[in-house]
Amino acid sequence: MQTADPPNQTVYDVATLTQLALDAEGKPSVIQLSLPDGEEIAAHGTDSGLRLITVVTGDLYWGDGDAVDPAAKMIYPTGSVLMLPSITPH
């Protein structure tokens, strides 16, 4: 694994993605995703493998499924770790 120069890019219109490490093929294997307080990312899915998510600061409001449902959101505080299998809409 190689380390990446931290190029920041905006994703989902509101989040900042920073690449922290790359795999042997140069694809991101460790990223940091930062959102301003109160911002929300639209429901989406990932098909590139297992994701491990650590809440570094603040609270993460999380929902599973194809649409955002405010009543079904779960709250993960600082220090929480989530495991998200591939192809999981969230």
Summary of the structure (lengths in Angstrom):
residues: 90
radius of gyration: 13.6
end to end distance: 27.8
largest distance: 41.3
contacts: 192
relative contact order: 0.20
helix: 3%
strand: 39%
